[in-house]
Every structure is written in C-alpha cells, then in structure tokens.
Amino acid sequence: MESLDAELARARELDVGALADAIETIGFECTRCGACCKAETACGGGSDDETADEGESDPHTATVFPDEIRALQAAGDYDFRDVARPMPYGIEETADGPSGETFEWALQTDDCGDCTFYAEGDDGVGACTVHDDRPLICRTYPFSVGLGGTSQPMGEAVDGVALESGRAADDGDDQVTVRAHECEGLGREISRDEAEELAAALKERAVRELEEAIGVRENYEPVDADGVVVHDSEGQKRPDGTPLGDADGD
C-alpha cells in the first residue's frame, strides 16, 4: 500500500481532462432531489418515540475541512457549531455526556439529521443555502476519486471508470478510478464545460483530502481529557473548534 505522501504526489498529477472524460462517460445532472443533503432515514414527526428515534439513527455526514468551516462562518456570520460538528465515529454517550476522540469534522445537522444548510421548498425541490461556499465534498458529489487514502464516507460506488484505460473500473488497489455513488442524477447528459468544472473540483478534493490526512498524522498527539476531542490537521480541538489547551467550550 502506498504511503500518504506517494498518494498525494499521484493526486497532484491527476489530469483534469481525463477526469472530465470519465465524468462524461458516466453522465450526471443534478435533479435537486436533496438526497445527498438529507439523513438516510426520514425524520419521524409524530408522537411515536420509536419512529422519532429511527428518524435520528443515521444523520447526514459530510466531511468539512477546517478552512472550509471558517469560510462558511465568514459567509454567514455563523458560530463554529452552527457550521460543523465532530465526526461521530469514536464518540460515545456517557452519563456525563458525549465523550471520546474522533478525527475531522462533519457539516452540522438539524434535528432531523439533514444538513443544516439544506432547504426544501413546498414543491419538494431542494436547495443549498450556502451554495457558493459549499465544501468540496458537496461540490463533487456524487463522484469521488479512487486513490487509496482519498476515500470519504459517501457510501459504496455504483459505477466507475478507470482513468488509465477508460474501461469499466474493477477498483484494484493500484488503479486510479472515478467512482460514482448513488444518485438519481447519474446517467444524464453533462456538458463538457460542466464536466471539466466538476473534474477540477474533484482533483482539488483528492489533493486536499490527502493533505488533511497528512496534517492529522503530523499533528496527532494522544490526549487524556474529558469530553470530546477532535483531531484535525491543525491539532487537537474541542467541539466548538477551540484548541484543546484553550478555555474549554464543551
């Protein structure tokens, strides 16, 4: 298996034109269904506690980088916790509240588990309220690059194209692929300009994911602290984004 540094070098050499070719082969047009912004289980709205619990069982989870959090804060004058929450993996509910260590941040969600920046009109058409400042994972959905460490929690791929050959991808460990994840907009015609714009963002995301992973590795330090600690490329932080050594904001 390649080191993160070797994978980063490969990501920086990705050809945007080849990525765009793969995207055109698969095809995509956003239908504004909102599925990529919502919890996988519909929010329960009734008095049945079991139904409500089911509605909160699998909230929307999309990775957001520290600088992307700051950009969203600045765009809307949001507090840190309005934008992001600790990745839930590794965090447990205890008698004293949430506790544990986790890596990276996810976009904040509402009471139903949907992205807090998702809005849906009476006609059922969805919209992102921070569309111009949305994170790279949102800009590139439903695509990802299969390049070792550049995987994100986007679900299993449902289609893919190998860059080197243009044939259907077998997702081998040494093969760079453009992967498509579940989305009703797949298979639709996409213009070359749109494919190239999406491809450029996809390359940027692949590079940024690996830079962030390397930053996490280089800045990681074991901690002995109560509550929740988040490790990102900038160090150890509390859930409100403050460094662990600062006054806590649990």
N, C-alpha and C positions, 0 to 999 in steps of 0.2 A: 504493500500500500504506500502511495506517495506521501511525502511529508506535506504539511500545510503550505510551506514555502514553495515547494515544487508545484503544487496545485495552483497557487497564486500566480506563479510565472505562466502557467498554461492559461489561466483565466485572462491575464493581461494580453495574451496573444490571440484570443478569440477573434475571429473575423466577423465583423458585423454583417457583411453581405451574406456570408454563409448562414449565420443565424436567421437572417431575414428570409433566405431561401427556404429554410426548414419551417419557419412560421407560415410562409405562403403555402407550402406543401400541406401542412395540417389544416390551415384556414381558421379564421376567428373573426367574430364580430360581437361586441358587447351588446346584449339584449336588455341590459339594465334590470335583470331579474332580481338582483340583490343577494343571490345565494352565497356569493363569496364574502359577503359582509355580515351574514347572519349566523346565529347559532345553528348547529345541525339539528337540534330538536326545537320545535316550535314552543314559544313561551306559553305556559299554562296561564290562563287568566281567570279561571273560576275559583270556587271555594275549596275544591278538592286539593288537599295538601299534596297528595301523591302526584297529581298532574302537574302542580307547580314545581315540585322537586324535579320531575322529569324534564321540565322546560329549562331548568338551570343546569342540567347534567353535563352538557357539552358546549360550553360557550365558544364564540368566535375567538380564534387565536392567530394573530398575525404579528410576526416579528418586526420590531421597530428599533432602529439604531439610536444611540444617544444623541447624535447631532440632528437626526430627524425629529426626535422628541422636542428639542429646542426650537427647531424651525416651526413646528406646529404650535408650540407655545407662543412664539412671536407672532404668528399669523393671526391668532385669535385671542391673544391675551389670556391664555389658559394657564392654570396651575399645572404643575407636573403631573399630579394624579388625575387631572382631567384628561390627559393625553395617554398615559401609559400605566401599566400595572406590571408587577413581577411575573415572569413566566410561571405558570402554576406548577410545573414539574419540580418535585423535590420539596414542595411546601405542604405541611400537614396542619390540620386544625387540631389545636390542643385546648386544654381547659383554660389556658391563659391567652388564647388567640392563635392566629397563624404563626407558624414557626418553621424554620428551615433555610437552607441555602439553595439558590437557583441561579441559572445563567441567562442573562439577557432580559429584554423587556417585550411585552406584548401590548398592542393597542388596547386602550381601555374599552370596557364593555358596559352596556346598560343593564338594568335589572333582568332583562330577558336574555342576556348573553350575546346580544347583537353589538357590532362595533358602535361605539358611542357617536361616531361621526356619520352614521348611516341614517338616512331619512327616506321615508316611503310616502308617496302621495296617495290620495284617495283612489287613484286609478291603479294602484299597485306597482307603479313604476318607481324604482329606487334611484337614489342619488347620493353622492358623497358630498358632504357639506364642506370638506377641505380638499376638494378635487385637485386643485392646482398645487397643493403642498403635500399630497398623499405620499406615503413611503414607497420605496422601490418594490416591496413585495406586492403592494396593491397595483402599482403601475404595470407590473409584468404578469399578473395573474391572467390566464390560467397556465402560464408557461414557467418552466424552470430549466436550468442547465444541469445536466447530469455530469458532474465533475468532482467526484469524490466528496470533499467537505462542503460543497455548495448545496446541500440539501436543506430544505425548510419544512416545517410541519404543514404541508399542503395536501396531504393525502397521497394515495398511490397514483402513479401515472396511468392514464388510459390510452395514450398514444405517444409516439416518439419517433424522431428521425435522427440518424447518426450523421454528424457533420462531415466526417471524412468521406463517406461513400454515398450519402443521400438515400441509402436503403432504410427499410424499417429497422428501428433500433432493437438490439437484443439486450441493451443495458449492461453490457460487460463492464468490468471494473476499469479497463483501460480505454474505454470508448467515450468520447465526448458526444452527448446527445442533447437535443432539445426535447424536453418532455412536456406533454400536455396533460393537465389534470382536469378532473370532472368539471364540466361547464356546458350549459346548453348552447353557448355561442360557438363552440368548436365546429369545424367543418364548413363554416361560412366563408364567403369570399372576402379577402382583405386586400386593400390596395398596396402597391409597393411602398409608397411613402409611409403608410401606417405600419407596415411590416418592418421597415428599417428603423422607424422611431421606437417601436417596441423592442427590436433587436438591440439597439443601442442601450436602452434601459436594462435589458436582460444581461448584457455584458457588464454594465456598471454594477448591477446587483451581485453577479457572480464574484467580481473583484472585491466588492465591499464586504460580502459575507466572509470571505477568507481573511481579509484584513482585520475584520472584527474578531474572528476566531483566533487569529494570531495575537491580537491585542489582549484578549481574555487570557490566553495561555501565558503571556509575558507578565501580566499584571495580577495573576491569581495568587492569592495568599489564603491559607486556611484561617478560619476565624473561630473565635469562641465568644459568641454574642447571643443574647436572647432575641427572640423575634425573627423577622425575615431579613435575610441578607442577599443582595443581588450582586453577582459578579458580572461586570461588563468590561469592555476594553479600556475603560478609564479607572477601573479599580473596584472596590467594594462599596456598596451603597445601601441605604435604607429604602423602603418602598416609596418614599417621597422624593427620591433622587438625590438626597444629600449624602456626601461621603460618610462612611461609617464612623470616622473619627470626629465628625462634627456633632452638634447637638442633635439628638435623635428626633425623628419626626414620624415614628410609628403610628 
